[in-house]
Each structure stands twice: as C-alpha cells, then as structure tokens.
Amino acid sequence: MRPYATRLKNAWRWQLSLLLVLSTLTLPAHAERIRELAGFAGVRDNQLSGYGLVVGLDGSGDQTTQAPFTSQSLTNMLSQLGVSVPAGTNLQLRNVAAVMITADLPPFARPGQRLDIVVSSIANARSLRGGTLLMSPLKGANGDTYALAQGNMLVGGAGAQAGGSSVQINQQAAGRIPGGALVEREVPLNLGANGGTLELQLNEADFGTAQRMVTAINNEFGRGVAYARNGGVIALDGPANDNARVNFMARVERVNVTPTQAPARVVINARTGSVVMNSAVTLRKAAVAHGNLSIMIDTQFGVSQPNAFGEGETTVVPDANINIEQQEAFLQIVEGAQLNEVVNALNALGATPQDLMSILEALKAAGSLRAELEII
C-alpha cells in the first residue's frame, strides 16, 4: 500500500474515532423550552427585496456598454428630480453601480423602525467600497412597499491592482448597511383572531414530541388548553384580551418538554466525502468484503534520432507502462447495537470516506443498516 493511501486511511480512522469520543460525551436527552422546539403561527419574518443604485464609487462602477440598464435607471431617477437627459446621450458612468437590496422584516415591526440590509452588485462593478445607496423601495412578495433603503456602504473586502497584477481580500461586490432601511408599513398580524385560538407549529413534526407538549402545557395550566391537530401543529385556547394573551404565550414558551429521540439517520455529503450519523444508528450482522483497484500509469519519453545523413526528423516517442493492482479483500463481520460499536465495525473495514459511502449504501440495501440514508 502506498504511503499516501496509508495516511488517508489513518486520517479517516482518526475522524471516526473522534466521532466516537464526541458521542460518548453527548449528554442524555434533556428537557428543552417549547420556544426552542416550536413557534407560534404567524410570528415569522418576511423577506423584502428591491433594486437601486450605488453612487460615489471611485471608478469601480458598472461599464454601461455592458450594463445599459444602469444608465437607464439613472436617467429615470434624474427625470424624477427634474433633470432632463437628452435622448441618445451616451452616459459614461464609472462611479455608479446597479444593485439588488435584500432585508428581513421581523414580526411586529412598526413604521419608523430600522432594518439591516445587504446590497449586492448585479452587473460588472469591480467594487462597492465607499459607495452610497440612493433611496430605494423594498417590496414584499405581494408587490407592496414595506421599507425604504438608503445609506453608506460597509464593504469588508479590499483589493488593489497595478501593472497588470491584482490582489483581493474577501468579496467587494457586496456589502451591508446596518440600519439602512426604514420601515414604512407593518405586516398585519392578529393573533388569536379565530375566537382566541392560537397555533403552535413544531420546528420538526413528530407525533411523540407533540403529545408530550400537549401534556406538559395542560399540566402547567391545570386544565385542557392544548390539543394536537397533527404531528406538527398544536392548538391552544388562549384568552381574548391582548395583554392576557401575551402573558399566556410567554408562559407556554417557558414550559419544559423532553423531545422524543430523533430517528436513526446517516447523512452523506457526496461532494466533500463527509459521513455523519446520530446515536440511534445500529448495524445488524452482515459480512462485507471491500477491495480497491489501483491503476498506475508511468510514461517515459524517448528520443528517436535519425542517421546523420538521413532525411528523417528527430521525434519524441512516449513509452507508457500501465500496471493494475488489486488490494486483497476478505469478508469481515460488521455488527453494532450502539454508536461506538458501529464506529468500530466501520473502522475495521479500513475504507476511505468515498468507499465508505458505497459500503453504507450496500448495507442499507442488504437490510443491515438500520437508519435512514440521506445523501446531500
């Protein structure tokens, strides 16, 4: 076995061993507050987006020949300010950039509150550093304007270029404006509009956890104020008074519940080769044989020299040697009822992460891997 392959396998065994150590340090299931496991229906963020112009750039803006909408947007904006630009004028704008603006409108946001916004170039501007965003409307999914954005850009990247060479640190085509948007319209939200009934939505639907939540809430209030509609929604009979409803919701969020154990799952990232499994994964007894083909191609170049008085030409002749080696593989028993036993069994196979993915898929198909196999 080549030294590199040996180091790769040793590294993989070390990763699995680290996973084993972390699993032994994991605390048993404990109670969590309901606010960590669920949220009230309607209490949610709303995404806003808009289009605008950043001005004041130091020659790093859009090239209008390749981004004509930048000059068109500036012309429309100037016309609203009473400045008329003659038709057909070729605006050479190097200090202006067209951008998209995004923000999250939190629940219960009122007019006058400020939001953080992210500004990103959509054309060929080299940098937005030092620019100022002109007033731009931010709209929701329904097309209504909920906020107005404006302010000076904060760009974390930096760069320089000279003599055909350049250097850059981080991203310069996007930046943030803390408090750069002003809320102009609130999102209507009337909790308990249906006769005072509230809905509690679980972050991850689970019938066992929903049942435990119902029991814990009813025990907290001493009466049946909660009932499960399904594995993901719990209905609550809240008070009609606004202040009493807020106190009721705060009390519900503070109730402690022990969620049920998550289902056994193995997550495989096919792009990075990462394999992650939770403590519920088990292996039924199975026999696994694993081996690899190693193909080595060694090319040597020779020179074909013609006679001194010949009419031939000197040519380079490649000479390729191809060798195929197959590693030995024997049937090995794998079995484990706990995570540490599963890790030890997989370590015994001596497989690389990429090979382990195929082995896990085969174990799942054979019925030995007692877990959901999720590939991302």
Wavefront OBJ file of the C-alpha trace (Angstrom):
o trace
v 0.000 0.000 0.000
v 1.331 3.439 -0.887
v 2.238 5.819 1.989
v -0.379 8.376 0.872
v -3.166 5.803 0.962
v -1.985 4.699 4.406
v -2.111 8.276 5.719
v -5.561 8.749 4.178
v -6.927 5.662 5.909
v -5.323 6.598 9.199
v -6.865 10.073 8.951
v -10.263 8.560 8.253
v -9.943 6.214 11.226
v -8.996 9.184 13.386
v -12.133 11.037 12.244
v -14.322 8.070 13.113
v -12.585 7.739 16.468
v -13.233 11.424 17.130
v -16.881 10.837 16.285
v -16.896 8.026 18.830
v -15.406 10.280 21.526
v -17.941 13.015 20.814
v -20.768 10.507 21.021
v -19.623 9.343 24.451
v -19.560 12.956 25.643
v -23.101 13.624 24.406
v -25.474 14.267 27.261
v -28.654 12.209 27.504
v -31.941 13.646 26.291
v -32.934 16.591 28.468
v -35.829 18.954 28.687
v -35.935 21.988 26.417
v -38.129 25.045 26.420
v -41.001 24.989 23.968
v -39.688 28.177 22.354
v -36.669 26.129 21.214
v -38.861 23.409 19.700
v -41.773 25.327 18.182
v -43.111 28.742 17.245
v -46.490 30.417 17.055
v -48.164 30.523 13.653
v -47.918 33.941 12.026
v -44.939 35.084 14.119
v -42.407 34.989 11.302
v -40.024 37.116 9.266
v -40.941 38.416 5.825
v -38.365 38.761 3.074
v -38.002 42.076 1.265
v -36.058 42.910 -1.881
v -35.520 45.903 -4.100
v -33.480 47.462 -6.872
v -31.332 50.547 -6.511
v -28.221 52.492 -7.471
v -24.984 52.933 -5.567
v -23.129 56.162 -6.386
v -19.853 57.719 -5.314
v -17.636 54.835 -6.382
v -14.006 55.537 -7.210
v -14.123 54.444 -10.848
v -15.089 50.889 -9.935
v -18.725 51.040 -11.061
v -20.567 49.396 -13.939
v -19.422 49.588 -17.527
v -22.545 50.961 -19.163
v -21.710 49.428 -22.535
v -22.221 46.006 -20.980
v -24.874 47.022 -18.436
v -27.169 49.525 -20.207
v -29.853 49.285 -17.503
v -27.577 51.199 -15.124
v -27.617 54.346 -17.264
v -31.324 53.848 -17.962
v -32.069 53.692 -14.225
v -30.008 56.819 -13.582
v -31.798 58.658 -16.379
v -35.200 57.754 -14.914
v -34.086 58.855 -11.454
v -32.765 62.180 -12.723
v -36.008 62.838 -14.587
v -37.942 62.433 -11.309
v -35.626 65.038 -9.772
v -36.314 67.480 -12.601
v -33.111 66.844 -14.567
v -33.694 66.111 -18.253
v -31.118 63.999 -20.077
v -31.292 64.372 -23.891
v -32.319 61.211 -25.710
v -29.428 59.256 -27.174
v -26.898 60.605 -24.682
v -24.157 58.071 -24.024
v -23.582 58.277 -20.289
v -20.101 57.104 -19.316
v -20.817 56.120 -15.745
v -17.885 54.687 -13.839
v -18.973 55.780 -10.375
v -22.445 54.194 -10.429
v -23.472 50.553 -9.935
v -26.818 48.801 -10.169
v -27.532 46.666 -7.091
v -30.107 44.394 -5.544
v -31.110 45.016 -1.918
v -32.378 42.335 0.453
v -33.659 42.501 4.026
v -35.734 40.563 6.546
v -38.764 42.274 8.048
v -39.153 40.854 11.581
v -42.578 40.178 13.094
v -44.312 43.056 14.873
v -42.072 45.602 13.069
v -43.634 49.061 13.217
v -43.196 52.083 10.933
v -40.093 54.009 11.891
v -38.016 51.006 12.951
v -34.746 50.347 11.137
v -33.566 47.165 9.409
v -30.147 45.923 8.372
v -29.829 45.428 4.621
v -27.495 43.598 2.252
v -26.515 45.296 -1.020
v -25.169 43.184 -3.901
v -23.977 44.201 -7.346
v -25.864 42.708 -10.302
v -23.652 43.986 -13.130
v -19.871 44.209 -13.616
v -18.872 46.685 -10.909
v -15.446 45.795 -9.509
v -16.096 47.153 -6.023
v -18.818 48.864 -3.992
v -16.382 50.188 -1.404
v -17.052 53.809 -0.480
v -20.396 53.940 -2.285
v -23.705 55.415 -1.153
v -27.019 53.714 -1.804
v -29.688 56.076 -3.089
v -33.208 55.808 -1.713
v -34.751 52.568 -2.953
v -38.076 50.880 -2.130
v -38.072 47.391 -0.611
v -41.062 45.292 -1.583
v -42.598 42.082 -0.320
v -43.910 39.090 -2.258
v -47.238 40.878 -2.832
v -45.520 43.819 -4.553
v -46.263 46.333 -1.805
v -43.523 48.599 -0.442
v -42.731 47.940 3.217
v -39.456 49.835 3.705
v -37.149 52.406 2.128
v -33.397 51.804 1.969
v -30.608 54.364 1.839
v -27.165 54.859 3.356
v -23.410 54.443 3.105
v -21.993 51.050 2.221
v -19.884 48.944 4.573
v -17.751 46.563 2.483
v -15.490 44.088 4.239
v -13.312 43.284 1.228
v -10.334 45.151 -0.137
v -8.210 44.972 -3.266
v -5.566 46.690 -5.332
v -4.181 46.380 -8.839
v -1.250 47.830 -10.761
v 0.827 46.878 -13.754
v -1.449 44.026 -14.735
v -1.286 42.429 -11.280
v -4.035 42.463 -8.684
v -4.746 41.249 -5.183
v -8.086 40.925 -3.415
v -9.217 40.031 0.094
v -12.810 38.879 0.610
v -15.746 39.993 -1.521
v -16.013 43.572 -2.778
v -19.158 43.284 -4.908
v -21.460 43.115 -1.872
v -21.786 44.878 1.448
v -24.091 45.763 4.306
v -25.729 48.887 5.668
v -26.588 48.498 9.367
v -29.944 50.145 9.973
v -30.042 51.121 6.300
v -33.779 50.610 5.794
v -36.679 52.417 7.422
v -39.946 50.502 7.857
v -42.866 52.324 6.243
v -45.603 49.697 6.578
v -46.269 46.923 9.059
v -47.439 43.422 8.211
v -50.941 42.816 9.627
v -50.837 40.145 12.337
v -53.811 39.367 14.548
v -53.004 36.507 16.890
v -55.998 34.616 18.197
v -58.360 36.096 15.613
v -60.313 32.817 15.417
v -62.024 33.000 18.770
v -58.744 33.292 20.658
v -57.330 30.011 19.257
v -53.547 30.003 18.768
v -51.474 27.538 16.767
v -48.100 26.245 17.891
v -46.041 24.856 14.995
v -43.256 22.370 15.745
v -39.917 23.011 14.044
v -39.748 19.297 13.209
v -43.006 17.391 13.052
v -43.055 14.471 15.490
v -46.138 12.831 16.978
v -44.352 11.829 20.174
v -42.996 15.314 20.825
v -46.396 16.871 20.032
v -48.071 14.557 22.540
v -45.524 15.444 25.224
v -46.016 19.154 24.537
v -49.781 18.854 24.954
v -49.363 17.022 28.259
v -46.773 19.487 29.584
v -48.850 22.568 28.649
v -52.033 21.179 30.183
v -50.142 20.291 33.351
v -48.717 23.822 33.502
v -52.162 25.458 33.339
v -54.015 22.757 35.241
v -56.665 22.406 32.552
v -57.043 21.326 28.946
v -55.917 24.389 26.994
v -53.878 22.470 24.369
v -54.704 19.689 21.919
v -52.757 18.310 18.966
v -54.193 18.685 15.482
v -51.427 16.577 13.951
v -47.759 15.798 14.487
v -46.720 19.348 13.643
v -49.474 21.662 14.933
v -50.856 22.157 18.452
v -53.935 24.296 19.024
v -54.168 26.464 22.150
v -57.255 28.071 23.662
v -55.834 31.458 24.585
v -57.535 34.394 26.321
v -59.326 37.043 24.301
v -57.637 40.012 25.970
v -54.437 41.142 24.213
v -52.357 41.571 27.347
v -53.558 38.289 28.821
v -52.808 36.551 25.506
v -49.215 37.798 25.527
v -48.762 36.551 29.097
v -50.319 33.234 28.082
v -47.932 32.833 25.101
v -44.888 33.733 27.193
v -45.890 31.144 29.793
v -46.315 28.495 27.092
v -42.852 29.224 25.669
v -41.259 28.685 29.082
v -42.713 25.189 29.543
v -40.025 22.480 29.513
v -40.517 19.412 27.305
v -38.253 16.436 26.648
v -38.482 15.701 22.895
v -38.523 12.134 21.640
v -35.312 10.646 20.271
v -34.612 11.550 16.658
v -34.877 8.695 14.129
v -31.700 6.884 13.155
v -30.112 8.732 10.255
v -26.868 8.722 8.288
v -26.126 11.872 6.271
v -23.631 11.610 3.413
v -22.212 14.637 1.622
v -21.175 13.252 -1.760
v -19.228 16.421 -2.653
v -16.980 16.613 0.399
v -16.945 12.978 1.472
v -18.358 13.715 4.935
v -20.308 10.992 6.733
v -22.311 11.914 9.861
v -24.534 9.589 11.893
v -26.530 10.060 15.054
v -26.506 7.870 18.150
v -29.581 5.863 17.095
v -27.799 4.174 14.157
v -27.392 0.409 14.516
v -25.991 -2.381 12.342
v -27.400 -5.852 12.083
v -24.915 -8.637 11.482
v -23.570 -8.650 7.928
v -20.457 -9.787 6.069
v -18.616 -7.192 3.985
v -15.735 -7.648 1.552
v -14.109 -4.492 0.268
v -11.212 -4.064 -2.141
v -9.859 -1.407 -4.474
v -8.304 -1.377 -7.890
v -5.152 0.721 -8.133
v -4.151 1.753 -11.659
v -0.679 3.234 -12.113
v 0.388 4.764 -15.416
v 4.051 5.616 -15.880
v 5.025 7.380 -19.096
v 8.645 7.751 -20.177
v 9.678 9.762 -23.200
v 12.426 8.605 -25.542
v 14.070 10.361 -28.466
v 14.219 8.832 -31.927
v 17.301 10.207 -33.690
v 17.709 9.554 -37.472
v 21.051 8.802 -39.140
v 23.488 11.647 -39.611
v 22.872 11.833 -43.362
v 19.296 10.616 -43.267
v 16.305 12.734 -44.203
v 14.289 11.875 -41.089
v 13.407 14.198 -38.224
v 14.082 13.878 -34.524
v 10.927 12.876 -32.721
v 9.899 12.233 -29.119
v 8.453 8.747 -28.612
v 6.326 8.132 -25.455
v 6.617 4.772 -23.738
v 3.719 4.097 -21.353
v 3.694 1.362 -18.712
v 0.310 0.526 -17.178
v 0.074 -1.579 -14.049
v -3.128 -2.625 -12.274
v -3.029 -3.745 -8.658
v -5.968 -5.116 -6.741
v -5.901 -4.929 -2.976
v -6.822 -8.033 -1.092
v -10.277 -8.118 0.446
v -11.716 -10.624 2.873
v -15.178 -10.999 4.288
v -15.468 -9.202 7.616
v -18.340 -9.318 10.067
v -19.859 -5.930 10.933
v -22.411 -5.511 13.687
v -23.264 -2.889 16.287
v -26.151 -2.019 18.558
v -24.640 1.266 19.744
v -22.811 4.095 18.017
v -19.395 3.120 19.392
v -19.855 -0.430 18.115
v -20.925 0.880 14.696
v -17.832 3.106 14.511
v -15.545 0.222 15.483
v -17.115 -2.037 12.874
v -16.706 0.541 10.107
v -13.133 1.266 11.211
v -12.339 -2.429 10.867
v -13.103 -2.255 7.142
v -10.238 0.222 6.593
v -12.180 2.079 3.896
v -11.697 5.645 2.727
v -14.636 8.071 3.038
v -15.588 7.653 -0.614
v -15.508 3.870 -0.290
v -17.476 4.015 2.949
v -20.330 5.734 1.131
v -20.700 2.753 -1.214
v -20.435 0.328 1.710
v -23.162 2.141 3.647
v -25.441 2.127 0.614
v -24.864 -1.603 0.184
v -25.517 -2.248 3.891
v -28.757 -0.267 3.608
v -29.837 -2.289 0.567
v -28.995 -5.542 2.383
v -31.091 -4.513 5.392
v -28.153 -4.381 7.797
v -28.022 -0.604 8.248
v -30.944 0.323 10.479
v -31.117 4.005 9.644
v -32.332 6.469 7.064
v -29.674 7.163 4.451
v -29.718 10.786 3.299
v -27.382 11.972 0.523
v -26.900 15.721 0.140
l 1 2 3 4 5 6 7 8 9 10 11 12 13 14 15 16 17 18 19 20 21 22 23 24 25 26 27 28 29 30 31 32 33 34 35 36 37 38 39 40 41 42 43 44 45 46 47 48 49 50 51 52 53 54 55 56 57 58 59 60 61 62 63 64 65 66 67 68 69 70 71 72 73 74 75 76 77 78 79 80 81 82 83 84 85 86 87 88 89 90 91 92 93 94 95 96 97 98 99 100 101 102 103 104 105 106 107 108 109 110 111 112 113 114 115 116 117 118 119 120 121 122 123 124 125 126 127 128 129 130 131 132 133 134 135 136 137 138 139 140 141 142 143 144 145 146 147 148 149 150 151 152 153 154 155 156 157 158 159 160 161 162 163 164 165 166 167 168 169 170 171 172 173 174 175 176 177 178 179 180 181 182 183 184 185 186 187 188 189 190 191 192 193 194 195 196 197 198 199 200 201 202 203 204 205 206 207 208 209 210 211 212 213 214 215 216 217 218 219 220 221 222 223 224 225 226 227 228 229 230 231 232 233 234 235 236 237 238 239 240 241 242 243 244 245 246 247 248 249 250 251 252 253 254 255 256 257 258 259 260 261 262 263 264 265 266 267 268 269 270 271 272 273 274 275 276 277 278 279 280 281 282 283 284 285 286 287 288 289 290 291 292 293 294 295 296 297 298 299 300 301 302 303 304 305 306 307 308 309 310 311 312 313 314 315 316 317 318 319 320 321 322 323 324 325 326 327 328 329 330 331 332 333 334 335 336 337 338 339 340 341 342 343 344 345 346 347 348 349 350 351 352 353 354 355 356 357 358 359 360 361 362 363 364 365 366 367 368 369 370 371 372 373 374 375 376
